[in-house]
Amino acid sequence: MSWLYRSQFSIINAFFAAVIFLIPVYGAMLFLAQDLSVGALVVQSIFAPIAIAIWLYLPKKASFWFGFLVGLGLFYWVGLSLRFSMLGFLIPFVMVLVALVYGVIFYCLLFYQNLVFRIASLLLMGYIHPFGFDWLTFKMFFSYSIFGIDNWSFFCLILGVGLVLRFRRYYKLLGVGLLVMAVSWSGYKGQDMALALEDIAVTSTHVNQDFKWQSQNIEQIIGGNLEHIYQAIAKGKKIIILPETAFPFALNQSDLMGTLKNLSYSITIITGALRAQDKDVYNSTYIFEKGKFSYADKVILAPFGEEIPLPDFLAKPIYREFFGGEMGLSAGREFKHFIAEGLEFTPAICYEGTSERTYAHHPKYMILMSNNGWFVPSIEPFLQRLLIKYYARAYGTIVIHSANQSSAYVVSPNILGDIAIKS
């Protein structure tokens, strides 16, 4: 890696450093798109330690542009939801703004080239959440790797790479030993993953975002969802899971409630929809079972999607554009847990599935529903999956994921064993 130490480190070299740094994400994405978890394992096991090496030994003078390019490569999609409003012209500005924020963060984290400082800054990275957005978790680079993702394994990895590249003889051997200690030697195959799908229909829908929210299309959307339910009943399934906002209106105030309650005598229906109460609107999970229903409101709202973490004078115009008022969606108070057809689970909606708070009680099963139509085509669904995989491994949770405009799947808490859901 001597090229990192050239006296005149150019933006071009920062670009190549960023490209190599991002291979664990983009390489894994290419294999996951083909449902090849083994390929993702190989890519991340080889290139994620190389990404650590780049972090530890990147010259300070390259830090800002390196961070700018990494931020752009990972989060260029953040502003794509503006396509569905009158603010679409702001997309390039949002991309640049997000990249600038990460350029400044990386400049601070890479300010000193001292090895101890770089190790500490890499450990610190996962706790820096600009505007509450917590997707820059470096551990997701190891989600499908042979290495453990607990704090001790992560520390051994970083220190091991540092010793192997920096020192000679005995210290290099010590570094190799630390890398071996960081390997996860057990739990490659899921043991009970098939049980998660035996009686469950997990749907993947393909409703375009600009079609979904137009009132004249509501009847067609309802018909499509009901058809999924009828098909699941015909197949003898006990539970059907529909994506986030599969019914894009306040379901609790609609005549459809009676229909879904009646159908729930034949199958348990778990679906996403809006919920209205007084002046508040929630993004919610509905569970219909044996003629009754319950719900769980989304607790962790997505920054800039469901809430705007900016001062009111900046946030209110954006709220008016997207929500037709001066406030966004309301947040639920607490996470809920349910038992349906003997399956005990925690419901989660989209962004919640990538947040550590959702996994705090170590649920064995999580039913996650997403609407990725805001951001496709982009790498967002694959970043989401890497984060879900990381938390599934960290907390021993089986995540059953239903999605709109991206693949549905079941994520194993083991390195391999995920199950792809065919549309």
TORKOL-4160 file (C-alpha; in steps of 0.2 Angstrom, whole numbers, padded with zeros to 4 digits, m for minus):
423
<pt num="1" X="0000" Y="0000" Z="0000"/>
<pt num="2" X="0015" Y="0012" Z="m0003"/>
<pt num="3" X="0004" Y="0022" Z="m0015"/>
<pt num="4" X="m0005" Y="0029" Z="m0001"/>
<pt num="5" X="0011" Y="0038" Z="0005"/>
<pt num="6" X="0015" Y="0048" Z="m0011"/>
<pt num="7" X="0019" Y="0065" Z="m0006"/>
<pt num="8" X="0007" Y="0073" Z="m0018"/>
<pt num="9" X="m0009" Y="0063" Z="m0014"/>
<pt num="10" X="m0021" Y="0068" Z="m0027"/>
<pt num="11" X="m0040" Y="0067" Z="m0028"/>
<pt num="12" X="m0038" Y="0053" Z="m0041"/>
<pt num="13" X="m0029" Y="0043" Z="m0028"/>
<pt num="14" X="m0042" Y="0047" Z="m0015"/>
<pt num="15" X="m0055" Y="0041" Z="m0028"/>
<pt num="16" X="m0046" Y="0024" Z="m0030"/>
<pt num="17" X="m0044" Y="0022" Z="m0011"/>
<pt num="18" X="m0063" Y="0025" Z="m0009"/>
<pt num="19" X="m0067" Y="0013" Z="m0023"/>
<pt num="20" X="m0057" Y="m0001" Z="m0014"/>
<pt num="21" X="m0064" Y="0004" Z="0003"/>
<pt num="22" X="m0082" Y="0001" Z="m0004"/>
<pt num="23" X="m0079" Y="m0016" Z="m0012"/>
<pt num="24" X="m0086" Y="m0025" Z="0003"/>
<pt num="25" X="m0102" Y="m0016" Z="0000"/>
<pt num="26" X="m0104" Y="m0015" Z="m0019"/>
<pt num="27" X="m0096" Y="m0033" Z="m0021"/>
<pt num="28" X="m0108" Y="m0040" Z="m0008"/>
<pt num="29" X="m0122" Y="m0031" Z="m0017"/>
<pt num="30" X="m0118" Y="m0040" Z="m0034"/>
<pt num="31" X="m0119" Y="m0057" Z="m0026"/>
<pt num="32" X="m0134" Y="m0054" Z="m0015"/>
<pt num="33" X="m0144" Y="m0048" Z="m0030"/>
<pt num="34" X="m0141" Y="m0065" Z="m0037"/>
<pt num="35" X="m0145" Y="m0073" Z="m0020"/>
<pt num="36" X="m0128" Y="m0079" Z="m0018"/>
<pt num="37" X="m0123" Y="m0077" Z="0000"/>
<pt num="38" X="m0107" Y="m0087" Z="m0002"/>
<pt num="39" X="m0101" Y="m0074" Z="m0015"/>
<pt num="40" X="m0104" Y="m0060" Z="m0002"/>
<pt num="41" X="m0095" Y="m0070" Z="0011"/>
<pt num="42" X="m0079" Y="m0072" Z="0000"/>
<pt num="43" X="m0080" Y="m0053" Z="m0005"/>
<pt num="44" X="m0082" Y="m0047" Z="0012"/>
<pt num="45" X="m0070" Y="m0059" Z="0020"/>
<pt num="46" X="m0056" Y="m0053" Z="0009"/>
<pt num="47" X="m0059" Y="m0034" Z="0006"/>
<pt num="48" X="m0067" Y="m0029" Z="0023"/>
<pt num="49" X="m0049" Y="m0031" Z="0031"/>
<pt num="50" X="m0042" Y="m0022" Z="0016"/>
<pt num="51" X="m0054" Y="m0008" Z="0020"/>
<pt num="52" X="m0047" Y="m0007" Z="0038"/>
<pt num="53" X="m0030" Y="m0006" Z="0031"/>
<pt num="54" X="m0035" Y="0009" Z="0020"/>
<pt num="55" X="m0043" Y="0018" Z="0035"/>
<pt num="56" X="m0027" Y="0015" Z="0046"/>
<pt num="57" X="m0014" Y="0021" Z="0034"/>
<pt num="58" X="m0023" Y="0034" Z="0023"/>
<pt num="59" X="m0013" Y="0050" Z="0022"/>
<pt num="60" X="m0022" Y="0064" Z="0032"/>
<pt num="61" X="m0021" Y="0075" Z="0016"/>
<pt num="62" X="m0033" Y="0063" Z="0008"/>
<pt num="63" X="m0045" Y="0062" Z="0022"/>
<pt num="64" X="m0058" Y="0075" Z="0016"/>
<pt num="65" X="m0060" Y="0069" Z="m0002"/>
<pt num="66" X="m0059" Y="0051" Z="0004"/>
<pt num="67" X="m0074" Y="0054" Z="0016"/>
<pt num="68" X="m0083" Y="0065" Z="0002"/>
<pt num="69" X="m0082" Y="0050" Z="m0010"/>
<pt num="70" X="m0086" Y="0037" Z="0002"/>
<pt num="71" X="m0101" Y="0047" Z="0008"/>
<pt num="72" X="m0107" Y="0050" Z="m0010"/>
<pt num="73" X="m0104" Y="0031" Z="m0014"/>
<pt num="74" X="m0114" Y="0025" Z="0000"/>
<pt num="75" X="m0128" Y="0038" Z="0002"/>
<pt num="76" X="m0130" Y="0046" Z="m0015"/>
<pt num="77" X="m0148" Y="0039" Z="m0015"/>
<pt num="78" X="m0154" Y="0049" Z="0001"/>
<pt num="79" X="m0162" Y="0063" Z="m0010"/>
<pt num="80" X="m0170" Y="0052" Z="m0023"/>
<pt num="81" X="m0187" Y="0053" Z="m0014"/>
<pt num="82" X="m0188" Y="0071" Z="m0020"/>
<pt num="83" X="m0192" Y="0064" Z="m0037"/>
<pt num="84" X="m0210" Y="0062" Z="m0031"/>
<pt num="85" X="m0212" Y="0081" Z="m0027"/>
<pt num="86" X="m0209" Y="0098" Z="m0034"/>
<pt num="87" X="m0192" Y="0098" Z="m0026"/>
<pt num="88" X="m0184" Y="0086" Z="m0038"/>
<pt num="89" X="m0172" Y="0099" Z="m0044"/>
<pt num="90" X="m0164" Y="0098" Z="m0027"/>
<pt num="91" X="m0157" Y="0080" Z="m0029"/>
<pt num="92" X="m0140" Y="0085" Z="m0035"/>
<pt num="93" X="m0138" Y="0097" Z="m0021"/>
<pt num="94" X="m0143" Y="0085" Z="m0008"/>
<pt num="95" X="m0131" Y="0072" Z="m0014"/>
<pt num="96" X="m0117" Y="0085" Z="m0013"/>
<pt num="97" X="m0122" Y="0091" Z="0004"/>
<pt num="98" X="m0122" Y="0073" Z="0011"/>
<pt num="99" X="m0105" Y="0070" Z="0004"/>
<pt num="100" X="m0098" Y="0086" Z="0011"/>
<pt num="101" X="m0105" Y="0081" Z="0028"/>
<pt num="102" X="m0096" Y="0064" Z="0028"/>
<pt num="103" X="m0080" Y="0073" Z="0021"/>
<pt num="104" X="m0080" Y="0084" Z="0036"/>
<pt num="105" X="m0083" Y="0069" Z="0048"/>
<pt num="106" X="m0069" Y="0058" Z="0040"/>
<pt num="107" X="m0057" Y="0073" Z="0040"/>
<pt num="108" X="m0059" Y="0074" Z="0059"/>
<pt num="109" X="m0059" Y="0055" Z="0061"/>
<pt num="110" X="m0043" Y="0054" Z="0051"/>
<pt num="111" X="m0035" Y="0070" Z="0057"/>
<pt num="112" X="m0019" Y="0061" Z="0064"/>
<pt num="113" X="m0010" Y="0047" Z="0056"/>
<pt num="114" X="m0005" Y="0039" Z="0073"/>
<pt num="115" X="m0010" Y="0021" Z="0073"/>
<pt num="116" X="m0018" Y="0021" Z="0090"/>
<pt num="117" X="m0029" Y="0037" Z="0085"/>
<pt num="118" X="m0034" Y="0028" Z="0069"/>
<pt num="119" X="m0039" Y="0012" Z="0078"/>
<pt num="120" X="m0049" Y="0023" Z="0091"/>
<pt num="121" X="m0058" Y="0033" Z="0077"/>
<pt num="122" X="m0063" Y="0018" Z="0067"/>
<pt num="123" X="m0071" Y="0011" Z="0083"/>
<pt num="124" X="m0079" Y="0028" Z="0086"/>
<pt num="125" X="m0086" Y="0029" Z="0068"/>
<pt num="126" X="m0102" Y="0018" Z="0072"/>
<pt num="127" X="m0107" Y="0031" Z="0086"/>
<pt num="128" X="m0108" Y="0046" Z="0074"/>
<pt num="129" X="m0125" Y="0049" Z="0067"/>
<pt num="130" X="m0127" Y="0065" Z="0058"/>
<pt num="131" X="m0145" Y="0071" Z="0059"/>
<pt num="132" X="m0149" Y="0055" Z="0067"/>
<pt num="133" X="m0145" Y="0045" Z="0052"/>
<pt num="134" X="m0135" Y="0029" Z="0058"/>
<pt num="135" X="m0132" Y="0019" Z="0042"/>
<pt num="136" X="m0113" Y="0022" Z="0043"/>
<pt num="137" X="m0109" Y="0007" Z="0053"/>
<pt num="138" X="m0093" Y="0000" Z="0048"/>
<pt num="139" X="m0097" Y="m0017" Z="0055"/>
<pt num="140" X="m0109" Y="m0020" Z="0041"/>
<pt num="141" X="m0094" Y="m0022" Z="0030"/>
<pt num="142" X="m0092" Y="m0039" Z="0039"/>
<pt num="143" X="m0110" Y="m0044" Z="0039"/>
<pt num="144" X="m0108" Y="m0059" Z="0028"/>
<pt num="145" X="m0089" Y="m0062" Z="0032"/>
<pt num="146" X="m0081" Y="m0076" Z="0041"/>
<pt num="147" X="m0077" Y="m0064" Z="0055"/>
<pt num="148" X="m0087" Y="m0061" Z="0071"/>
<pt num="149" X="m0096" Y="m0045" Z="0072"/>
<pt num="150" X="m0095" Y="m0043" Z="0091"/>
<pt num="151" X="m0085" Y="m0029" Z="0099"/>
<pt num="152" X="m0071" Y="m0040" Z="0104"/>
<pt num="153" X="m0069" Y="m0048" Z="0086"/>
<pt num="154" X="m0070" Y="m0031" Z="0078"/>
<pt num="155" X="m0056" Y="m0024" Z="0089"/>
<pt num="156" X="m0045" Y="m0040" Z="0086"/>
<pt num="157" X="m0048" Y="m0037" Z="0067"/>
<pt num="158" X="m0043" Y="m0019" Z="0068"/>
<pt num="159" X="m0027" Y="m0022" Z="0079"/>
<pt num="160" X="m0022" Y="m0037" Z="0069"/>
<pt num="161" X="m0023" Y="m0028" Z="0052"/>
<pt num="162" X="m0013" Y="m0014" Z="0060"/>
<pt num="163" X="0001" Y="m0025" Z="0067"/>
<pt num="164" X="0002" Y="m0036" Z="0051"/>
<pt num="165" X="0005" Y="m0021" Z="0040"/>
<pt num="166" X="0015" Y="m0010" Z="0052"/>
<pt num="167" X="0027" Y="m0021" Z="0061"/>
<pt num="168" X="0039" Y="m0035" Z="0058"/>
<pt num="169" X="0043" Y="m0052" Z="0065"/>
<pt num="170" X="0034" Y="m0056" Z="0082"/>
<pt num="171" X="0022" Y="m0042" Z="0081"/>
<pt num="172" X="0017" Y="m0048" Z="0063"/>
<pt num="173" X="0014" Y="m0065" Z="0070"/>
<pt num="174" X="0004" Y="m0058" Z="0084"/>
<pt num="175" X="m0007" Y="m0048" Z="0071"/>
<pt num="176" X="m0010" Y="m0065" Z="0062"/>
<pt num="177" X="m0015" Y="m0073" Z="0079"/>
<pt num="178" X="m0028" Y="m0059" Z="0082"/>
<pt num="179" X="m0035" Y="m0061" Z="0065"/>
<pt num="180" X="m0038" Y="m0079" Z="0068"/>
<pt num="181" X="m0046" Y="m0075" Z="0085"/>
<pt num="182" X="m0058" Y="m0064" Z="0076"/>
<pt num="183" X="m0065" Y="m0078" Z="0065"/>
<pt num="184" X="m0082" Y="m0084" Z="0069"/>
<pt num="185" X="m0079" Y="m0103" Z="0070"/>
<pt num="186" X="m0097" Y="m0109" Z="0072"/>
<pt num="187" X="m0115" Y="m0106" Z="0066"/>
<pt num="188" X="m0113" Y="m0105" Z="0047"/>
<pt num="189" X="m0130" Y="m0113" Z="0043"/>
<pt num="190" X="m0147" Y="m0108" Z="0050"/>
<pt num="191" X="m0155" Y="m0123" Z="0059"/>
<pt num="192" X="m0173" Y="m0117" Z="0060"/>
<pt num="193" X="m0175" Y="m0105" Z="0045"/>
<pt num="194" X="m0187" Y="m0117" Z="0036"/>
<pt num="195" X="m0199" Y="m0116" Z="0050"/>
<pt num="196" X="m0200" Y="m0097" Z="0048"/>
<pt num="197" X="m0208" Y="m0100" Z="0031"/>
<pt num="198" X="m0217" Y="m0116" Z="0032"/>
<pt num="199" X="m0234" Y="m0108" Z="0036"/>
<pt num="200" X="m0230" Y="m0090" Z="0031"/>
<pt num="201" X="m0233" Y="m0081" Z="0014"/>
<pt num="202" X="m0220" Y="m0066" Z="0013"/>
<pt num="203" X="m0225" Y="m0055" Z="m0001"/>
<pt num="204" X="m0214" Y="m0044" Z="m0012"/>
<pt num="205" X="m0224" Y="m0031" Z="m0022"/>
<pt num="206" X="m0220" Y="m0020" Z="m0036"/>
<pt num="207" X="m0230" Y="m0004" Z="m0035"/>
<pt num="208" X="m0221" Y="0011" Z="m0042"/>
<pt num="209" X="m0221" Y="0026" Z="m0029"/>
<pt num="210" X="m0228" Y="0038" Z="m0041"/>
<pt num="211" X="m0243" Y="0026" Z="m0044"/>
<pt num="212" X="m0245" Y="0021" Z="m0025"/>
<pt num="213" X="m0251" Y="0038" Z="m0018"/>
<pt num="214" X="m0263" Y="0044" Z="m0032"/>
<pt num="215" X="m0281" Y="0042" Z="m0025"/>
<pt num="216" X="m0288" Y="0036" Z="m0042"/>
<pt num="217" X="m0277" Y="0020" Z="m0040"/>
<pt num="218" X="m0282" Y="0015" Z="m0023"/>
<pt num="219" X="m0295" Y="0002" Z="m0028"/>
<pt num="220" X="m0282" Y="m0006" Z="m0040"/>
<pt num="221" X="m0270" Y="m0007" Z="m0025"/>
<pt num="222" X="m0283" Y="m0014" Z="m0014"/>
<pt num="223" X="m0287" Y="m0027" Z="m0026"/>
<pt num="224" X="m0269" Y="m0033" Z="m0029"/>
<pt num="225" X="m0267" Y="m0035" Z="m0010"/>
<pt num="226" X="m0283" Y="m0045" Z="m0008"/>
<pt num="227" X="m0277" Y="m0056" Z="m0022"/>
<pt num="228" X="m0261" Y="m0060" Z="m0012"/>
<pt num="229" X="m0272" Y="m0064" Z="0003"/>
<pt num="230" X="m0283" Y="m0076" Z="m0007"/>
<pt num="231" X="m0268" Y="m0084" Z="m0015"/>
<pt num="232" X="m0260" Y="m0087" Z="0002"/>
<pt num="233" X="m0277" Y="m0095" Z="0009"/>
<pt num="234" X="m0278" Y="m0106" Z="m0006"/>
<pt num="235" X="m0260" Y="m0112" Z="m0003"/>
<pt num="236" X="m0265" Y="m0116" Z="0015"/>
<pt num="237" X="m0254" Y="m0103" Z="0023"/>
<pt num="238" X="m0258" Y="m0098" Z="0041"/>
<pt num="239" X="m0250" Y="m0080" Z="0040"/>
<pt num="240" X="m0247" Y="m0068" Z="0026"/>
<pt num="241" X="m0236" Y="m0053" Z="0027"/>
<pt num="242" X="m0238" Y="m0037" Z="0016"/>
<pt num="243" X="m0226" Y="m0023" Z="0015"/>
<pt num="244" X="m0225" Y="m0006" Z="0023"/>
<pt num="245" X="m0240" Y="0005" Z="0018"/>
<pt num="246" X="m0247" Y="m0009" Z="0007"/>
<pt num="247" X="m0263" Y="0001" Z="0010"/>
<pt num="248" X="m0258" Y="0019" Z="0008"/>
<pt num="249" X="m0271" Y="0027" Z="0018"/>
<pt num="250" X="m0278" Y="0027" Z="0036"/>
<pt num="251" X="m0284" Y="0009" Z="0036"/>
<pt num="252" X="m0292" Y="0011" Z="0053"/>
<pt num="253" X="m0304" Y="0024" Z="0046"/>
<pt num="254" X="m0309" Y="0014" Z="0030"/>
<pt num="255" X="m0323" Y="0002" Z="0026"/>
<pt num="256" X="m0309" Y="m0011" Z="0022"/>
<pt num="257" X="m0307" Y="m0015" Z="0040"/>
<pt num="258" X="m0323" Y="m0027" Z="0040"/>
<pt num="259" X="m0316" Y="m0036" Z="0025"/>
<pt num="260" X="m0299" Y="m0039" Z="0032"/>
<pt num="261" X="m0307" Y="m0045" Z="0049"/>
<pt num="262" X="m0318" Y="m0057" Z="0040"/>
<pt num="263" X="m0303" Y="m0064" Z="0030"/>
<pt num="264" X="m0293" Y="m0066" Z="0046"/>
<pt num="265" X="m0304" Y="m0081" Z="0051"/>
<pt num="266" X="m0295" Y="m0090" Z="0037"/>
<pt num="267" X="m0278" Y="m0082" Z="0038"/>
<pt num="268" X="m0268" Y="m0070" Z="0050"/>
<pt num="269" X="m0265" Y="m0054" Z="0040"/>
<pt num="270" X="m0250" Y="m0043" Z="0045"/>
<pt num="271" X="m0249" Y="m0028" Z="0034"/>
<pt num="272" X="m0242" Y="m0010" Z="0034"/>
<pt num="273" X="m0254" Y="0005" Z="0032"/>
<pt num="274" X="m0257" Y="0022" Z="0039"/>
<pt num="275" X="m0266" Y="0025" Z="0056"/>
<pt num="276" X="m0275" Y="0041" Z="0060"/>
<pt num="277" X="m0280" Y="0046" Z="0078"/>
<pt num="278" X="m0286" Y="0063" Z="0082"/>
<pt num="279" X="m0274" Y="0075" Z="0072"/>
<pt num="280" X="m0259" Y="0062" Z="0072"/>
<pt num="281" X="m0255" Y="0050" Z="0058"/>
<pt num="282" X="m0244" Y="0035" Z="0061"/>
<pt num="283" X="m0235" Y="0023" Z="0050"/>
<pt num="284" X="m0241" Y="0007" Z="0057"/>
<pt num="285" X="m0241" Y="m0012" Z="0057"/>
<pt num="286" X="m0259" Y="m0020" Z="0058"/>
<pt num="287" X="m0262" Y="m0038" Z="0063"/>
<pt num="288" X="m0279" Y="m0046" Z="0059"/>
<pt num="289" X="m0282" Y="m0062" Z="0068"/>
<pt num="290" X="m0298" Y="m0072" Z="0071"/>
<pt num="291" X="m0309" Y="m0057" Z="0067"/>
<pt num="292" X="m0300" Y="m0045" Z="0078"/>
<pt num="293" X="m0286" Y="m0032" Z="0075"/>
<pt num="294" X="m0271" Y="m0025" Z="0084"/>
<pt num="295" X="m0258" Y="m0013" Z="0079"/>
<pt num="296" X="m0240" Y="m0006" Z="0082"/>
<pt num="297" X="m0235" Y="0011" Z="0077"/>
<pt num="298" X="m0218" Y="0015" Z="0070"/>
<pt num="299" X="m0207" Y="0021" Z="0084"/>
<pt num="300" X="m0191" Y="0026" Z="0075"/>
<pt num="301" X="m0195" Y="0038" Z="0061"/>
<pt num="302" X="m0183" Y="0040" Z="0046"/>
<pt num="303" X="m0174" Y="0056" Z="0046"/>
<pt num="304" X="m0179" Y="0067" Z="0031"/>
<pt num="305" X="m0192" Y="0054" Z="0026"/>
<pt num="306" X="m0204" Y="0054" Z="0040"/>
<pt num="307" X="m0197" Y="0068" Z="0051"/>
<pt num="308" X="m0186" Y="0083" Z="0047"/>
<pt num="309" X="m0172" Y="0085" Z="0059"/>
<pt num="310" X="m0170" Y="0103" Z="0055"/>
<pt num="311" X="m0176" Y="0120" Z="0063"/>
<pt num="312" X="m0195" Y="0123" Z="0061"/>
<pt num="313" X="m0192" Y="0137" Z="0048"/>
<pt num="314" X="m0183" Y="0125" Z="0037"/>
<pt num="315" X="m0193" Y="0110" Z="0041"/>
<pt num="316" X="m0211" Y="0117" Z="0039"/>
<pt num="317" X="m0209" Y="0120" Z="0020"/>
<pt num="318" X="m0203" Y="0103" Z="0017"/>
<pt num="319" X="m0217" Y="0096" Z="0028"/>
<pt num="320" X="m0230" Y="0106" Z="0018"/>
<pt num="321" X="m0223" Y="0099" Z="0001"/>
<pt num="322" X="m0223" Y="0081" Z="0007"/>
<pt num="323" X="m0237" Y="0079" Z="0020"/>
<pt num="324" X="m0248" Y="0094" Z="0016"/>
<pt num="325" X="m0246" Y="0101" Z="0033"/>
<pt num="326" X="m0233" Y="0108" Z="0045"/>
<pt num="327" X="m0229" Y="0092" Z="0053"/>
<pt num="328" X="m0224" Y="0074" Z="0047"/>
<pt num="329" X="m0229" Y="0058" Z="0054"/>
<pt num="330" X="m0230" Y="0054" Z="0072"/>
<pt num="331" X="m0220" Y="0042" Z="0081"/>
<pt num="332" X="m0226" Y="0027" Z="0092"/>
<pt num="333" X="m0221" Y="0027" Z="0110"/>
<pt num="334" X="m0214" Y="0010" Z="0112"/>
<pt num="335" X="m0211" Y="m0007" Z="0103"/>
<pt num="336" X="m0224" Y="m0020" Z="0104"/>
<pt num="337" X="m0223" Y="m0039" Z="0104"/>
<pt num="338" X="m0236" Y="m0051" Z="0097"/>
<pt num="339" X="m0240" Y="m0069" Z="0096"/>
<pt num="340" X="m0249" Y="m0075" Z="0080"/>
<pt num="341" X="m0252" Y="m0093" Z="0075"/>
<pt num="342" X="m0239" Y="m0098" Z="0089"/>
<pt num="343" X="m0226" Y="m0086" Z="0081"/>
<pt num="344" X="m0219" Y="m0074" Z="0094"/>
<pt num="345" X="m0212" Y="m0058" Z="0085"/>
<pt num="346" X="m0208" Y="m0040" Z="0086"/>
<pt num="347" X="m0215" Y="m0030" Z="0071"/>
<pt num="348" X="m0204" Y="m0017" Z="0063"/>
<pt num="349" X="m0206" Y="m0005" Z="0049"/>
<pt num="350" X="m0191" Y="m0001" Z="0036"/>
<pt num="351" X="m0179" Y="0011" Z="0045"/>
<pt num="352" X="m0182" Y="0002" Z="0062"/>
<pt num="353" X="m0175" Y="m0014" Z="0055"/>
<pt num="354" X="m0158" Y="m0005" Z="0053"/>
<pt num="355" X="m0158" Y="0002" Z="0071"/>
<pt num="356" X="m0150" Y="m0006" Z="0086"/>
<pt num="357" X="m0164" Y="0000" Z="0097"/>
<pt num="358" X="m0177" Y="m0012" Z="0089"/>
<pt num="359" X="m0166" Y="m0027" Z="0093"/>
<pt num="360" X="m0163" Y="m0022" Z="0111"/>
<pt num="361" X="m0174" Y="m0036" Z="0118"/>
<pt num="362" X="m0166" Y="m0049" Z="0108"/>
<pt num="363" X="m0182" Y="m0055" Z="0099"/>
<pt num="364" X="m0181" Y="m0072" Z="0091"/>
<pt num="365" X="m0192" Y="m0067" Z="0076"/>
<pt num="366" X="m0194" Y="m0049" Z="0069"/>
<pt num="367" X="m0207" Y="m0046" Z="0055"/>
<pt num="368" X="m0200" Y="m0032" Z="0045"/>
<pt num="369" X="m0210" Y="m0023" Z="0031"/>
<pt num="370" X="m0202" Y="m0010" Z="0020"/>
<pt num="371" X="m0207" Y="0002" Z="0005"/>
<pt num="372" X="m0191" Y="0004" Z="m0004"/>
<pt num="373" X="m0200" Y="0013" Z="m0019"/>
<pt num="374" X="m0194" Y="0030" Z="m0013"/>
<pt num="375" X="m0176" Y="0025" Z="m0017"/>
<pt num="376" X="m0175" Y="0012" Z="m0031"/>
<pt num="377" X="m0166" Y="0010" Z="m0042"/>
<pt num="378" X="m0151" Y="0012" Z="m0030"/>
<pt num="379" X="m0140" Y="0003" Z="m0018"/>
<pt num="380" X="m0152" Y="0007" Z="m0003"/>
<pt num="381" X="m0161" Y="m0010" Z="m0002"/>
<pt num="382" X="m0144" Y="m0019" Z="m0002"/>
<pt num="383" X="m0137" Y="m0007" Z="0012"/>
<pt num="384" X="m0153" Y="m0011" Z="0021"/>
<pt num="385" X="m0150" Y="m0029" Z="0020"/>
<pt num="386" X="m0131" Y="m0028" Z="0026"/>
<pt num="387" X="m0137" Y="m0018" Z="0041"/>
<pt num="388" X="m0151" Y="m0031" Z="0045"/>
<pt num="389" X="m0139" Y="m0045" Z="0043"/>
<pt num="390" X="m0127" Y="m0037" Z="0055"/>
<pt num="391" X="m0140" Y="m0034" Z="0068"/>
<pt num="392" X="m0148" Y="m0051" Z="0065"/>
<pt num="393" X="m0130" Y="m0059" Z="0069"/>
<pt num="394" X="m0127" Y="m0047" Z="0084"/>
<pt num="395" X="m0144" Y="m0051" Z="0092"/>
<pt num="396" X="m0148" Y="m0069" Z="0086"/>
<pt num="397" X="m0164" Y="m0063" Z="0078"/>
<pt num="398" X="m0172" Y="m0071" Z="0062"/>
<pt num="399" X="m0179" Y="m0056" Z="0052"/>
<pt num="400" X="m0193" Y="m0060" Z="0040"/>
<pt num="401" X="m0194" Y="m0046" Z="0027"/>
<pt num="402" X="m0208" Y="m0041" Z="0016"/>
<pt num="403" X="m0205" Y="m0027" Z="0004"/>
<pt num="404" X="m0211" Y="m0016" Z="m0010"/>
<pt num="405" X="m0200" Y="m0013" Z="m0025"/>
<pt num="406" X="m0186" Y="m0024" Z="m0018"/>
<pt num="407" X="m0184" Y="m0042" Z="m0014"/>
<pt num="408" X="m0192" Y="m0051" Z="0001"/>
<pt num="409" X="m0181" Y="m0063" Z="0011"/>
<pt num="410" X="m0178" Y="m0071" Z="0028"/>
<pt num="411" X="m0161" Y="m0066" Z="0036"/>
<pt num="412" X="m0153" Y="m0079" Z="0047"/>
<pt num="413" X="m0143" Y="m0074" Z="0062"/>
<pt num="414" X="m0129" Y="m0086" Z="0056"/>
<pt num="415" X="m0117" Y="m0081" Z="0042"/>
<pt num="416" X="m0126" Y="m0091" Z="0029"/>
<pt num="417" X="m0143" Y="m0098" Z="0028"/>
<pt num="418" X="m0153" Y="m0084" Z="0022"/>
<pt num="419" X="m0169" Y="m0088" Z="0012"/>
<pt num="420" X="m0174" Y="m0078" Z="m0004"/>
<pt num="421" X="m0192" Y="m0076" Z="m0007"/>
<pt num="422" X="m0197" Y="m0078" Z="m0025"/>
<pt num="423" X="m0211" Y="m0066" Z="m0031"/>
